[in-house]
């Protein structure tokens, strides 16, 4: 909320995106911003995809186990229905939601709502993921956060999937994914393409 010259309260809508690979602190940053808004006595509503039940069916939970109450949804359209008279809307794991999320966030921002979005910008193959690229394009502010490559210690580039599964959406943690920098990811892809007979003969 800001106050204009006549003393009337005026909300300035905006879209903020926090994106990056897995284990980069996206949800942690989302929770931090939402808690600050709550501390400032703003009306906050938080949403997450209903399919994300890794830590909790209802709460948004970071890898460090920080959590904040949220509303699970199956469709981005539900956000508009549940966000009347709200100052700040938070959305976690936005890559799992439909492309309608882009129009929803734009409409909220034009209503004067501050929209804070967290999500993966790329899938496990390094391909732009869901509505995140379009959300980054329309956002007022984009923060790209980075995990640390588990192989060399550089800034991570992508979330490499360690298990054999070709489904694009596969919920998982450190047992299924590891953050890798671009060079280490390239090396891993080359290793995976090498026939087993060549590996055993080395």
N, C-alpha and C positions, 0 to 999 in steps of 0.2 A: 504494500500500500504506500502511495505517496500522497502528499497534500499539495494541491495547486494554489494559485494566488488568492483565490476566493475562500480558501479554507475547506473546500469540498474534498472529501476523500476520493481518490482516483486510483484504480488498479492498473498497473502497467503489465500487459500480457507479454510473455516471452517463452521461447522454447530452448531448453538446455539439454544437450545430449552428452552422456558420459559413455564412451565406448572403448573397446579394446579386446584382448584375448581373455581366455579364462584365467583365473587366479591373478588378475591385474588390479583388483580393488574397486571394480565398477560399483558393485552393490554397496560396499563400504562407503564410497563417496556419495551415493544416492541417499543412504540412511543419514549420513552426516548433514547433508543439505536439508533434508526433511525435518530432522530434529531441531535444527536452527530455526526453521519456519515455525515449528510448534512452540519453541521457546519464546518466539516473538508473538505468540497468541494468534497466529494465522490459522485459518481453517484449512486443514490438510486432509487429502484423501489419497490413498495409495492402492495401486492395482498391480496384479501379477497374473500371468497365464495360469489357468487352472491345472494345466498338465505338469507344472513344476512343483512336485511334491517331495523333492529331495530331502529337505530339512523339516518342512512343515507344510501342512495343507493350506494354512491361512497366512502365516507370517512371511514377510520378506526376510530372509536370513543370509548373512554374508558368510564367507568361508571361515571368518574369525568368530562366528557364532553371535555377532551382533544382530538384533532383530527388531522389527517394527511391524505393527499390525497392518494387514492389507486385506483387500477384497479380491478373491480369485475370480477371473472372468474367462469366458470362452471366446468372446468376440469384442473387438475394439468399440463397437457401437454401444456396448454396455457402459463404457466410460462416460459418455454424454448423459446417459440416463441417471447415473449415480453421482454426477458432479455438480449439481445445482448449488449455487451459493457457496462455492469453494474458492479459496485464494490460491492454493497450491495443489497440483496433482502430480503424484509420483508414479512412474511406471517402470517396473523391473522386468528383466529378460524380454525386452520388447521384440527381439528377433523371432520369438515364437508366435507373435500376434499377426493378424492379417494386414494386408496393405491398406485397408481402410483407416488404419491408425494414423496415417499421414494427414488425412483430411480432418480426423477427430482432433489431433493436436493443434492444427491450424485454427480450427473453429474455437477451441478453448482459448488459445492465445489471443484471438481477436475479441473474445469476451472479456479479456483482462486477466486471465488466469496464467499463473506461472506454471509451466509444464516441465518437469524434470524426468528425463528418460535415461535408463541404463540398459545396455545390451551388447551382445557380440556383434561386431561389424563384419566379421567373416566366419564362415563355417570351418570345419576341420580340413577342408581342401584349399582354404585360402580364397574362397569365392564369397563375394558380398552377400550378406545374409538378411533375408526378409525385408522389412520396411526400414531397417537402420540406415542404408545409404541415402534413401530419400529423406529421412528425418534429419540426417546430417546436412543435407542440402538446404533445407528450409529453416534450420535452427538459427537462433540468434547467437548461440555460443556452443562450441563443440570442444569437449575435453577428451583427448585420447590418452588413456592410461596404459601402462605396460607392466606385464609380469616379467620375471627374470628367467631367461633360458636355463633349463635344468641341466643342460650339457656343458655350456661354456660360460654362463654368467652374464652374457650380453642381454640387452633389452629384447624381450620376446616379441615375435612377429605374429605367430599363429598358434592355435590350440591343436596340437597333433593328436589324432586318435590312435591309441595303442592297441585297441582290440579290433578284430576282424568283423566289421559290420558296416555295410554301405548305406544304411538309413541316414538321411541328412539330420534328422532330429533324434538324438540319442542322449538322454540325460545321463550324466555321469560326473565323477570327481577325479581324483588323482589316480584311481585305478584304471580309468578309461582314457584320460587325457593328460598331456604334458605340454607346458608352454615351451616353444622353441623359437630361437632367432631364425632369420631367413637362411643363413648359411647351414645351420644344423638341420633345419627342416629339409633343405635341398639334399644334404648328405643322407638323411633318413629315407627320403624318397628313392634315392639311388640304391640304397641297401635293400629296400623292399622290392625293387625291380630286378635285383640280381637273382638269377635262378639258384635254387638250393644246391644243385650239383656243383656250381662254380664256387659257392661258399665253402662247401665241404672239402673241395680240392685245394683250397688255399692253405 
